């Protein structure tokens, strides 16, 4: 494995734009949380699969994993019992399942959007702001990720920060 570092110049980074983006995304997260709580008629943890399954399948009574009228996915819930299903079909809250469920209710769409924005903040916005450093001769903030080339496969990865994980563009609509 050969290690290369882009210590010469790196790439430019604007802290003001990053902070503005973080504020916009945090505002949208708050808006989505309020929408989710309103749709569920209570507060819950949007980052908890267990809470999401509880809301979707037990409280809102959406079809288990998006399969309507499937005999293998009948409820076996009682008042004091957690969600249980015959034939070991377990309720899920993965993106694929939420995409199926959004035809039945608005909440899965809100959860998908919340996850996408939360991941963008946690995996891109914050790590990039932590990685930027002042470049003395250029008089600006720069990011110098480390590149690793694996000679056997020819594969190259970027680390600290990983700019390969930057999400594709997506629109964030903030209501007034």
N, C-alpha and C positions, 0 to 999 in steps of 0.2 A: 504494500500500500504506500503510495506517495502522498505526501501532504503538501498542499500549496496554500499560501495565505495571500489574500489580496490586500496586503499591508500598504501598498504604494498609495492608493487613492480611495479604495472602497467605493461606496456610492453615497450620494448626498441624501440628507435626511432633514426635513423641516419639522422641528418640534411643535411649532404653532399649529401647523396643519394636522399633525398627529393628535394634538390635544383637542383640537376642534372636532376631529373625527371621533375621538373617544367620547366627547360630550354628546355628540349627536347619537352615537350608538347606545350610550347609557340611557339617554332620554327615550329612545325607541324601546329599549328593554323594559323600562318602567311602564311605558304605555302598553306594551304587550302583556306584562304581568297583570296590570289592571283589567285588561280585556279578558285574560284567562280566568281571573278570579270572578269576574262578573258572569262569564259563561258557565263556570262551575258552581256558582252560588256560594263560594267559600274560598279561603286562601289555602294554598298547598305549595309544595316545593316543585318548581318546574324542572329542576335538575334531578328529580327522583323518579325513576321508572316505576317504583312501587306506588308512589302517590298518583302518578299519571294513570296507571292501570286501575287503581281504586276509583278514580273519578270517571274514567271512560267506560269501564265495564260494569262496575257495581252501581255507581250513582246515576250515570247518564244512560246506562243499559244499552250501550252500542254493541253491535255484533262483535263477538270475540275475534280478534285479529282480522276483522273486516269480512268474515265469512258469515253471511246472513243465511239463516235456515239450514245450517250444516248440522246434521244429527250428532256429529262428534264434538260439537262445541256448545253443548247445553250447560246452563248454569247449574251448579250444585251449591249455591250460597244459602246460608241461613243467616239470621240476624247477627249472631255472635261468631260467625265463621268468616275467614278470609275467602277471597275468590278461589274457587276450586272447580275443576272441570272434569267431566268423565273422560276416560281414555287418555289421560295425561296430556291434554292440549293445554299449554300454558299461555296465559295472556301476555302480550308483548307490547312494547311502545317504541319499536324501532322506526326509522324513517319510512321504510317500505309499508309497514302496517299503518302508520299515521296517514300516509298518502291514500291508502284504501279507505280509511275511516273519515277522511275529510268530506266524502260524499254524504255522510250521515249527520255531521255536526260541524260547527265552525271551530271548536276548540282544537282539534288536531292541526289545523292550518296555523293557528296561533302558536302552538307548541313548536312546530317545525320552524317557523320564522324566528322564534325566541332562541332556539338551539343554534340556528345559523349565525345570528348576530352575537350570541354569547361566545361561540367558538371563534368568530373573527376577532373579538376583543381579546380573548384569552390566548389564542394561538398566534396572533399577528400584531395587533396594535400594541399591547403591553410589552411583548418580547422585543419588538423593534425599538421602542422607546428606551428600554433598559440597555440595549446594545449600542446605542449611538454614543460617540465620543467626539470631543472637539479635536479637529485637525489643526495643528499649530500653523502650518504654512498656508493652508487654504482658508483659514479663519471661518470655518463652518463645521457643523456637525456632520459626521460621516459614519457609515456602518461598514465594518470590515469583517465579513463572514469568513470562516475557514472552509476551504474546499478540500475534499478528500477524493482522490481518484483510486479506484480499485483496479489495478492493472489486469487482473485475471478476467474480469467481466467488462472492463471499459466503462463501468458505471461511475458516475461522479455524484457526490452528495455535498450539500452545503450545511454547515453547522454554525451555531452561535452567532446570529440567529439563523434558523432554517428558512430561507426565503422561498424554498420549494413548496412550503405549506400555505402560501398566501392564497386566500380563496379567490375564485373568479368574481368579477364585478357583479354586484347585485344592487338593486334600488332599495332605498330606505325612505319610506314616506312618513313624514312627521305630521300629525294632525295639529292644526293651530290651537 
